[in-house]
Amino acid sequence: MEQISFCSARAARLWQPVLHVTERCVFELTPQGLKLIEIAPGIDLERDTLGLMDVTPIVDDLRPMDPRIFQEAEMGLRTDLLHLDLADRVALDRTLGQVFLNFEKMRIRMRDEIDLVRDAVTKTCKAHGGRVDVPVNYDGFRIDEALESFWAEMVAKLTERFYARVSRYSRSAFMRMKLGEVFPDARTHIFETSAQAQAFLGS
């Protein structure tokens, strides 16, 4: 019988996300090396993390760790993990003829979660009965790299069926770059703020 202990490099080769979680920060193993992706509230990046490491990690899109981790109250993980809040993330404005998609801080880890998003958006768009303009908030959105093509395919099908114009926005320059890679035909419709995205739809 062969016994294999956990090997982060092997897990990465099998497209399994590898995270190293500490009380100060979170690292992700990427093909380019160890990447610092989250830092705890109140932690000084240089003094409390980078200055104590022998190896310098990649740092290009650093986010705060979820503050709920450090509180005594329940975190509400059931809502997060099962995406029970999807109904609140998809809003129809009949007056403007818009479906607003709020993907802020959403994390997509499995293909089934992509299907849940597709079904929620489809239900709302069908209720409108015609094509809609769609502003999408991608602030803090995260999706495993292996799922990006499936996400793009899902969006393409929704666009073909229901969307008139789409604008996407995120305050993160890294996320805007990633959106441009996933949606190359819509790079000119990716913005930094909600106001800019709405201005495009209103033009």
Rosetta blueprint (number, residue, H / E / L):
1 M L
2 E L
3 Q L
4 I L
5 S L
6 F L
7 C L
8 S H
9 A H
10 R H
11 A H
12 A H
13 R H
14 L L
15 W L
16 Q L
17 P L
18 V L
19 L E
20 H E
21 V E
22 T L
23 E L
24 R L
25 C E
26 V E
27 F E
28 E E
29 L E
30 T E
31 P L
32 Q L
33 G E
34 L E
35 K E
36 L E
37 I E
38 E E
39 I E
40 A L
41 P L
42 G L
43 I L
44 D L
45 L H
46 E H
47 R H
48 D H
49 T H
50 L H
51 G H
52 L H
53 M L
54 D L
55 V L
56 T L
57 P L
58 I E
59 V L
60 D L
61 D L
62 L L
63 R E
64 P E
65 M L
66 D L
67 P H
68 R H
69 I H
70 F H
71 Q L
72 E L
73 A L
74 E L
75 M L
76 G L
77 L H
78 R H
79 T H
80 D H
81 L H
82 L H
83 H L
84 L L
85 D L
86 L H
87 A H
88 D H
89 R H
90 V E
91 A E
92 L E
93 D E
94 R L
95 T L
96 L L
97 G L
98 Q E
99 V E
100 F E
101 L E
102 N E
103 F L
104 E L
105 K L
106 M L
107 R E
108 I E
109 R L
110 M L
111 R H
112 D H
113 E H
114 I H
115 D H
116 L H
117 V H
118 R H
119 D H
120 A H
121 V H
122 T H
123 K H
124 T H
125 C H
126 K H
127 A H
128 H H
129 G L
130 G L
131 R L
132 V E
133 D E
134 V E
135 P E
136 V E
137 N E
138 Y L
139 D L
140 G L
141 F L
142 R E
143 I E
144 D L
145 E H
146 A H
147 L H
148 E H
149 S H
150 F H
151 W H
152 A H
153 E H
154 M H
155 V H
156 A H
157 K H
158 L H
159 T H
160 E H
161 R H
162 F L
163 Y E
164 A E
165 R E
166 V E
167 S E
168 R E
169 Y E
170 S L
171 R L
172 S L
173 A H
174 F H
175 M H
176 R H
177 M H
178 K H
179 L H
180 G H
181 E H
182 V H
183 F L
184 P H
185 D H
186 A H
187 R H
188 T H
189 H H
190 I E
191 F E
192 E L
193 T L
194 S H
195 A H
196 Q H
197 A H
198 Q H
199 A H
200 F H
201 L H
202 G H
203 S L
